[in-house]
């Protein structure tokens, strides 16, 4: 793991909750081309914590997310969610992609209960409708429950996919560049919404992003990853006060943190 | 400012340049009018060509003669005479050919699109058969199934199957990587992913295949009736053609095309009903 994290145990700097997601000595090697996608990754997500990972393409951050979501098996290491090893897809893992991927032939509310429908059947999905309506209200889409996704804007569609992620009350939220397809203004707004939703749900979140500003404004910690082999170069603790506001982007402190991360990424040009 | 029918730039002052957007004539007239104008132009040209005696009436009858035969055939059909029973025979051929082609085409398409076996082992053979001139199989179908309706149904189905196979398989590939990951993350079984994601996503593709098949099944049915005789509309056309009764051939083809259009629009109607979310298809004038 990283030198910085070892010197300064984060649990004490940020007295947050119990460990939710624990990853130790994780490695992933693709058999087909002997590519070491991940080498010795160690990471603990605590309850209510927001952690981001940044890095150039090929640094293994997407691989890490796939392993954490149970969509791809690791080569070696411990991957434990809520004390149980992650061996495949699980209802207590919530995932969000760059595209909202709402099914166009289902209404917004039907899309939101889809995970319940797939796992537990139509009756359970019907029983989850009141909760889905609550979630829609949480993201400000109360009036769009019975609308088809074709009529939602990009930002609204991503709000709906947040609801779909939350419907099965996951222990951890895995966010794969969720707002990068949106325009910048919408994206800023959605990030603030995400922060609010995570606080209200006391969610544990893990975000993969290309945007350093986005990672810093949202996170308690930012993992800086580097490629060949994919590894965590440094873990940067973000000491900005909560709740974060967009204006913080203009503060010198924010600028210093972003500059520090950028310098880490630029080093050796990798 | 120039004087035009409406004031395009009410705020313009003297000395300002005003651009008046020109609307092309073809954009200004409605579709029905454009179609009618073209129809009148073509029939007019047809009338001129035949009345000037440039073409023999055996090759191209005049519009008037054709209209007479249209009325004659129409009366025969309405009165329930032998032409109606011929049309009914062809309709049955087309219907069963379409049903069989859809069933087999969809099944093979799912095998090709969903299973590795289908993609690796089955697809090459299907492609090979598809490149053959399928009409050449007509004598075989007649030899196997006789001169009755069955051999015509077989040829019609044979021609119409392949577009449905290809479209179904392509449709099953159409779901995006993210959508597949979503279903995997939700713990969906292979069957759930097929039924809830891949098939609905592929529906627009499948309907495109069905439209091509609707055209193919008509061609197959009529070709079968040309080559294998029987009691269908194709046999009537061949009979009239062999008697040099060209106006009758024209009239019969026009009525036959109504059957083709009917099948085509049934498919379009079904597409609009089942693929209600696909806006591109909804705005398309003729699907």
Interface residues (C-beta under 8 A of the other chain):
Chain A: X69 X70 X71 X88 X89 X90 X91 X93 X95 X97 X98 X99 X101 X103 X104 X105 X114 X115 X118 X119 X148 X150
Chain B: X176 X178 X179 X181 X182 X183 X184 X185 X186 X187 X188 X192 X196 X197 X200 X276 X277 X278 X279
